[in-house]
């Protein structure tokens, strides 16, 4: 659930996989880290603030830069439809694909389960809750996270 003004991938092109490169969840494997998936929280579904919203699908003028190491292996959704508010967006859980109305149709349609094929390994899978500001300014709350390795 989104709290206040999450920034998605804001200024992440200058960050590495070891930094808080996203406002959201980073799922990696091993040491050094190998990216598996990112679950990003954008500012708003409809407010078009260029560098803090979810990236647009195949838009050459999109200034929301997803780091190269993330590639297309991410979801992005916002809990607020209009301006982010000074409260928790309980009405719209993140990454469930519901109430996802932004111009990021690809991200919206992919929400829910994700699947990655990786080589068999004994390396640990790490989940990091990341944000680039203090919790009083922005945060997100997780109700349930399941990772299945098949």
N, C-alpha and C positions, 0 to 999 in steps of 0.2 A: 504494500500500500504506500502510495506516495505521500510524503510530508513536505509541504512548501515547494521551494524552487529548485528542483533537480535539473541538471544541465546536460544529460545524455553524454555525448562524446566531446563536450566543449574542451577546446585546446588540447585534445588528446594526440594530435599529430606530433607534438613535441615530447610525448611521454613514451616510456617503454612498457613492456609487459610486467615489469617489476614495480611500476608506479601505479597509483590510483588513476588509471587512464580512462575510467568511465564512472558515471554515477549509476551504480547498479552492481550486479554480480559478475565476477570474473571466475570462470571455471578453467583450470589449467591442470597439467600433468607433469610430474617429474621436476628435476632440478639439474640443469636450468629449466625454467618453465616452458612448456609447449602449450599454446592456446588450444582449447577445446571449444568453448562457447562463451558468449557474453550476453547478459540480459541487462539491457540499458533502460534507464528511466529518463524520458524526455520531459521538457518543461510543461507542455500542454499539447493536447491533440489538435487543436485548431489555431492557436495563436502562433503566428509565423515569425518567431524570433530566430533569425538565421542560424546562429551557432549553438543554440541550446535545445533545439527541437530534435525529433527523430530524423535521421537522414531520409531524403526522398529517393525513391527508386529511379535509378538511371537519369538523374537530373544533372546536366553538365554545369549548371550554375549553383549547385548545392555547395554551400560552404561548411556544412557539417561533415567534418572529415573523420572517417572511421580509420583507425590505425591499420596499416598494411597487414600486421600479424593477425588481425581479427578476420580479415577478408569478408565473406558473406555469412560467417558463422555467428550470427547474433539475432536477438529479438530486440525491438525497441517499442515501448508503449509508455503513455503518460496516464496518470490517474485522474487528471483534471481535463475537462473538455475545453474550458476557456482559460482565463488567467489562473495561474497557480495561486492558492490561497494559503492563509496562515492556519492551516488545519490539516488533518489527515484525510485523504480521499477514500474513505471507507466504502463509498458507493461503487468504486470501480477497481477491483483487484488487478494488479499488474500481471502482464504476460499470460492472460487467460484467453486472449483473442476476442473478448466481449467488449463492447463499447469502444472499440478501436476504430476511430473514424478519420484518422489523419490521412495525409496524402501519401503515407508510407504503406500503401496497400500490400506490398510484399511482406513487410514486417508484420502487419496485422494478420495476414493469412497464415503465417508460419507459427504464430504463438501457440503455446501448449507444449507438447512433447517435442523434443529435438532428438536427432539421431546422428551420431558420428561414428564412422568406421575408423578404428585405430588398430595398430599392431598389438598383439598380445604383449603384456608388460607386467612387471612387478612394481612399477612406479606408482606412487601415491597420486590420487586425484585431490586437488585442492580447490576449495570454494572460498573466495574472498568477497566480503561486503565492502565496496569501495565508494568513496565520495571525496570531493576536493574542497569541501567547506566544513565548518563546524556543524554539529548535529542540530543546533538551534536554528541554523539557516536552511538546512536541507537534510532529508533522511528518507529512508524507506524501511518498511516493516515487512517481515517475512512470516507468513502463517505456516507454510509447509514447503519443504524442499525435499524432493526425492531424487536420488541418482541411482539408476539401475545399470549395472554392468552385466551384459549378457555375453 
